[in-house]
Amino acid sequence: MQIKILGCSGGIGGDLRTTSMLIDDNVLIDAGSGVGDLSMEALLKIDHIFVTHAHLDHIAFIPPLLDTVLGFRTAPITVHALPATIDALRTHIFNWKIWPDFNAIPSAEAPFLIYSAVTLGETVNLNGRKITPIPANHVVPAVGYHLEGNEASLVFTGDTTTNDALWPLVNKMHNLKYLIIETAFRNDELELAKLSKHLCPSLLVEELNKISIAQPIEVFITHLKPGEGEVIMQEIAQSQIRQPVQALQNQQQFIL
């Protein structure tokens, strides 16, 4: 399983792109603005989109992706998400007001967009690639994903704040090699982080100290707010943290 980071910023501007990851050549984890950098050839290969939650920076490019490839491929695209996230997409996006309902195009009997509900802890197996929804703690219903390949696995927390339900699961992962975890705000924005259910460096340290697995893992920070990334990473570096931590980079790749 090869994972390529298409976007990992908490905002846009210049070369910043919002959250999306490409697995091999046909699966997306979230569909933020990074999807827009893919070629037409690459877009035509997308068969599955796993969504962490319904916030715009994670779903914004699902509508134009569908619109772009419709007519050039006949196979539908499947969106995997929590039932509440699917309901939000149906109600607020694919409703003929914001965007056409691709779940009814070209017909309700043979739609171009298929919804598939995910359940916490239940693995979706795509030709040996295991994708498992894991708990997240955000202001809307949300999940992260555990991605398992033949050699190793990766945890992507999605947008989350303090998340006690996650770490007992992480501590049982014998093949975990990479952890991608968000830190959206600076320490002086602690109250805003709590209100919006994101992490800041002080909260991040508390979370990472809950990891007790024996094998070394590499920790990458995502969802840094534009203009604040350098300060956030400095605050993390100055904290009492046990694991080596680095900022996730656009176009970075992982092999599992």
TAMO-V271424 format. One record per pair of residues at least 4 apart in sequence whose ideal C-beta (glycine too) atoms are under 7 Angstrom apart, sorted by the first residue. I is the first residue (numbers start at 0). J is the second residue. Records with the same first field share a line. If there is no record, write none. Layout:
I=J ; J
//
This chain:
0=22 ; 23 ; 128 ; 146 ; 148 ; 255
1=23 ; 252 ; 254
2=20 ; 22 ; 146 ; 153 ; 252 ; 253 ; 255
3=20 ; 21 ; 250 ; 252
4=20 ; 247 ; 248 ; 249 ; 250 ; 251
5=16 ; 19 ; 20 ; 21 ; 33 ; 34 ; 36
6=16 ; 17 ; 18 ; 19 ; 31 ; 32 ; 33 ; 249
7=18 ; 221 ; 247 ; 249
8=15 ; 16 ; 17 ; 223 ; 225
9=183 ; 222 ; 223 ; 224 ; 225
10=15 ; 17 ; 224 ; 225
11=15 ; 17 ; 32
12=225
14=249
15=225
16=31 ; 32 ; 33 ; 36 ; 249
17=31 ; 32 ; 33 ; 56 ; 59
18=29 ; 31 ; 56 ; 57 ; 222
19=27 ; 29 ; 30 ; 31 ; 33 ; 34
20=27 ; 28 ; 29
21=27
22=26 ; 28 ; 128
24=41 ; 44
25=44 ; 45 ; 46 ; 47
26=46 ; 47 ; 125
27=34 ; 45 ; 48 ; 49
28=49 ; 144 ; 155
29=50 ; 51 ; 57
30=34 ; 48 ; 58 ; 60 ; 61 ; 64
31=56 ; 57 ; 59 ; 60
32=59 ; 60
33=249
34=60 ; 64
35=60
37=41 ; 42
38=42
39=43
42=64 ; 67 ; 68
43=68 ; 71 ; 72
45=64 ; 76
46=74 ; 76 ; 77
47=77 ; 79 ; 125
48=61 ; 76 ; 78 ; 79
49=79 ; 130 ; 144
50=57 ; 58 ; 78 ; 79 ; 80 ; 84
51=57 ; 135 ; 141 ; 142 ; 143 ; 157 ; 158
52=57 ; 84 ; 137 ; 139 ; 140 ; 141 ; 157 ; 158
53=58 ; 84 ; 87 ; 88 ; 139
54=139 ; 158
55=59
58=88
60=64
61=65 ; 78
62=66 ; 92 ; 98
63=67
64=68
65=69 ; 76 ; 101 ; 111 ; 112
68=72
69=111
75=110 ; 111 ; 112 ; 113
76=111 ; 112
77=113 ; 115
78=112 ; 114 ; 115
79=115 ; 117 ; 123
80=84 ; 85 ; 117
81=116 ; 117 ; 140 ; 142
82=86 ; 116
83=87 ; 140
84=88 ; 140
85=89 ; 114 ; 116
86=90
87=91
88=92 ; 93
89=93 ; 94
90=94
91=97
92=97 ; 98
93=98 ; 99 ; 100 ; 101 ; 102 ; 112
94=100
95=99 ; 100
99=104
100=104
101=110 ; 111 ; 112
102=110 ; 112 ; 114
103=107 ; 110
104=110 ; 111
105=109 ; 111
117=121 ; 123 ; 132 ; 142
118=132
119=132 ; 133 ; 134 ; 142
120=131
122=129 ; 130 ; 131
123=130
124=129
125=130
128=148
129=147
130=144 ; 146
131=144 ; 145
132=142 ; 144
133=142 ; 143 ; 144 ; 145 ; 154 ; 165 ; 168
134=142 ; 162 ; 164 ; 165
135=141 ; 142 ; 143 ; 156 ; 157 ; 158 ; 159 ; 162
136=159 ; 160 ; 161 ; 162 ; 196
137=141 ; 158 ; 159 ; 196
138=195 ; 196
141=157 ; 158 ; 159
142=157
143=154 ; 155 ; 156 ; 157 ; 159
144=155
145=152 ; 154
146=152 ; 153 ; 155 ; 255
147=152 ; 255
148=152 ; 255
150=255
151=174 ; 176 ; 255
152=172 ; 174 ; 175 ; 176 ; 255
153=176 ; 177 ; 179 ; 253 ; 255
154=169 ; 175 ; 178
155=179
156=165 ; 179 ; 180 ; 181
158=181 ; 197 ; 222
159=181
160=192 ; 193 ; 196 ; 197 ; 198 ; 202
161=202 ; 205 ; 206
162=206
165=169
166=170 ; 209 ; 210
167=171
169=175 ; 210 ; 212
170=210 ; 211 ; 212
172=212
175=212 ; 216
176=216 ; 217
177=216 ; 217 ; 219 ; 253
178=216 ; 218
179=219 ; 221 ; 247
180=203 ; 218 ; 220
181=197 ; 198 ; 221 ; 222
182=198 ; 199 ; 200 ; 203 ; 220 ; 222 ; 223 ; 231 ; 235
183=192 ; 197 ; 198 ; 222 ; 223 ; 224
184=188 ; 191 ; 192 ; 197 ; 199 ; 224
185=199 ; 227 ; 230 ; 231 ; 234
186=199 ; 200 ; 201 ; 234
188=192 ; 199
189=193 ; 199 ; 201
190=194
191=195
192=197 ; 198 ; 199 ; 202
198=202 ; 203 ; 206
199=203
200=204 ; 231 ; 234 ; 235 ; 238
202=206
203=207 ; 235
204=208 ; 238 ; 239 ; 240
207=218 ; 240 ; 241 ; 242
208=241
216=242
218=242 ; 243 ; 244
219=245 ; 247
220=232 ; 235 ; 244 ; 246 ; 247
221=247
223=227 ; 228 ; 231 ; 246
227=231
228=232 ; 246
229=233
230=234
231=235
232=236 ; 246
233=237
234=238
235=240 ; 244
240=244
247=251
//
